[in-house]
């Protein structure tokens, strides 16, 4: 995905994790912001950033006063990364809708 971007999705089956690939320059900060419960939906979001080999580099659960996750990620090197989004309890259904906003920050 090319930043900035907004992506919407829904967890249709229990246990799903959605993955989105992005590129970042060394020391660039990217802000990831999930909106679900703020919009009246049910996702209790968890975000993770993984390197190209699948190693977890950063993670975030709840934001300030909300179950919607927010994460600021500083890239340790120029390259490809993956942001992973899932529901904390791995639930799914018609109300498990989210919007993920990703943009350069700072």
N, C-alpha and C positions, 0 to 999 in steps of 0.2 A: 504494500500500500504506500502511496505517496502522501507525505504530510504537507499541510494539514488535511485531515479527513474525519468524517463522521460515518460510522457504520451502525446499522441497526440489525438486530437478530432476535431469535427466540430459541430457547432450549426446548426441543420437541421430545427428547427421550431422556430419562433419568441418567445421570452420570456423564453427560456430554461436557466437553471442553471445546471452546472455539479458539482457533489459532489464527493469528494475522502476522504476516512477515513485513518488516520495515527495515530501511537502511538508516544508518546514523553515522555521523562523523565523530571522530575522537573528541571527547569532552562535551559534545552537544547534549543538551538537556531536552528531553521529550516529556510532555505532560500527557498522561492518560486519565480520562475522567469518564466514569460509568454513570449513566442515569437510568434508573429503573424505579426504585422505591420513591424517589422524588417525584416521579410521574404517575404514581399510583399502581405500579406493577410489583411483582413479587420477588425478583432476583435479589438475593443477598450476595453481592458480587465479591469475587476474589480475583485479583490480577497478579500475573507473574510475567517477568521478562526473562527470556532464555537466550543463550548464545546459540550460534549455528550448530553446536554439538549437543544441545539440549540441557546444558548446565544452567541452573537457576541463578540469575544475577541480582534480581530484586523481586520483592513481593509486597502486596498491600491488600488489606481487607477492608475495614470500615473507614469512611471519611469522617469529617467532623460532623457530629450530630446526625449521621445518616449511615445506613447499611450499604450505600453506594461507594465503591472503592475509588480512590484517587491515588495516582502514583507518579512521582517525578523520577525519571531515569536518566543518569548521566552515562553515556556510552564510554566504556573503558578503551575502546579502539574503534577505528573506522571499519564498518562491516555490516553484515546482515544480522538481524535479531528477530525474535518472535515474541509477541505479546500473547499470553494465554488468558482467557477469561472463562470462569465457571461460576456456578452457584455454590455457595459454601456447603450446603447440605445435599448438593447434586440432584436437586429437584428439577422438574420440567412440567410443561403444560402450557395452556393458552395464556396464562398470566405471567409467564416467565420470559418477558420481553425486556430488551435493554437497548440502549444507545451508547456506543463507545466513541468518545471524541479523543483524537490524538493530534497533538500539535507541538511544534517547537516551543520551547519555553526558556525564559531567562536569558 
